[in-house]
Amino acid sequence: MYRQLEPQRITATARRLAQRVGERFPDSGLSRVSLELCALSEASERRAADLRRSDWRVRAGIAAGLLLIFVVALWTLVQAVRGLTLASSVADFFQGLDAAINEIVLLGLGVFFLITIESRLKRRAALRALDELRSIAHIIDMHQLTKDPEHVIGSASKTPSSPARTMTRTDLTRYLDYCSELLSITSKLAALHVQSLSDPVVLDAVNGIQALTVGLSGKIWQKIMILDAIAAPSERS
């Protein structure tokens, strides 16, 4: 029961998080990003089901192609047997053998191409979706980029180009925490694809997204730890 990720639960978690972000930071960019992540979660849920499901239209085309290859190979073999003659020399024998091997290799490549069409189509769809998840991870990182704890400490001097920083320590901590949660959901959505499609290329892409989200979340938690350290002396006093 708890050995696989459940897409419906991830989507429900994303929706609840979007509600929390919208209630605390209404009309904010992070709120709109959380809603976009909800849409990606719903799309990932449908895509995971598609990746697990067999595409019978593609399989019917593959079966037709394999049947055509078999017919052509059988017809070629029959024609070769009808015109079979003893080799006049060793050179002729090896020339005929080389031609037969080439034909077998080409037929094998054709069969391999056909039987891997479905997996390659699914891989393409999964990689396209993973690119979207990678992009939204970077977008989440952009939203926390200027949310530094320095303005809470009051040690940083402002310049005319400095962004507006009006959040309190508590709001800033919650904002950064929401960013970390959004990155975590992004990582879980990526894992859905490799759970539904066992493919080494997809697995490598998912591992890349998970490493990205862990690294970005680590930077966020460094800021949260600084904010917690600021709050500790005041709480003790």
NORUR-V214064 format. One record per helix or strand of 2 or more residues. SS is the DSSP state (2 for helix, 1 for strand). FROM is the first residue (numbers start at 0). LEN is the number of residues. If there is no record, write none. Layout:
# NORUR-V214064
ss=SS from=FROM len=LEN
ss=SS from=FROM len=LEN
This chain:
# NORUR-V214064
ss=2 from=6 len=18
ss=2 from=28 len=24
ss=2 from=55 len=27
ss=2 from=89 len=26
ss=2 from=116 len=28
ss=2 from=149 len=4
ss=2 from=168 len=28
ss=2 from=199 len=37
